[in-house]
Amino acid sequence: CESVFCSPRSFRVGAALTDEKSKIITPATVAHLLDKSIPQLPPKLPPVSSIHLKFARITSPNKDTAVEQVLRFFANLPHGIPLEFQLYNMREEDLEAVRIKTIHPDGKADVMKPRVEEFKSEGKCFSVSTQ
């Protein structure tokens, strides 16, 4: 198998560059690759009491007013979009993993990490404002 999905040790560079047929991925090739790398469950699942639902509620921009108002921001500056949201069931150590993904009308996506000073604890949740 000489497709891009093969492991590096089974990929032959010279043959892949000279053989045009090896660049075509067929359903049989995909099935063969999936058979070689079947997803497996972890050997031991964590206790149910340690599993928590974490979620965010976006407060600004509101979806109702966003339809009526034009959001203005500078091109190529992802921090130019003011956002406010609340994070529920989060711990202090979980805040390091928070990322914001914005998808622009042209299809481009940006991922950014809020600054530490943008997080404010409000008892049962954390409030984040990127303004």
C-alpha positions, 0 to 999 in steps of 0.5 A, spaced: 500 500 500 503 506 497 497 511 499 498 517 504 494 513 509 500 508 510 504 508 516 511 511 514 515 504 514 511 501 509 511 507 504 516 507 499 518 514 496 521 512 489 515 507 487 510 512 489 513 518 485 513 514 479 507 510 479 501 514 478 496 508 480 498 508 487 496 515 488 488 513 487 485 511 493 480 505 492 474 503 497 478 496 497 484 500 500 480 504 505 477 498 507 484 494 508 487 500 512 481 500 516 482 493 518 489 494 520 487 500 525 481 498 528 479 503 533 480 500 540 476 502 547 481 503 553 483 497 557 479 501 563 474 506 563 474 511 568 468 511 574 462 514 572 462 519 578 469 522 575 465 524 568 462 531 568 459 534 562 462 541 561 459 546 556 459 553 554 453 558 553 454 564 548 451 571 551 454 575 546 454 576 540 446 574 541 444 570 535 438 574 534 441 581 534 447 578 530 442 577 524 440 584 525 446 587 526 453 587 522 459 584 526 465 589 524 472 587 525 479 587 522 481 582 517 486 577 519 485 579 527 481 573 530 481 577 537 477 583 533 471 579 534 468 581 541 465 575 545 462 573 551 460 566 554 460 562 560 463 556 562 459 551 566 462 545 570 469 547 569 475 547 574 481 552 574 486 547 571 481 545 565 481 553 563 488 552 560 485 547 555 479 552 553 480 554 545 475 559 541 474 557 534 471 562 529 469 560 522 468 566 518 463 567 512 469 566 507 470 559 510 476 561 514 477 558 521 481 561 527 482 558 533 485 562 539 486 561 546 483 567 551 488 570 556 488 568 563 485 575 565 479 574 561 476 569 565 472 571 571 469 566 576 462 567 578 461 561 583 458 556 579 461 558 572 466 562 569 465 568 565 469 570 559 469 576 555 474 578 550 472 585 549 
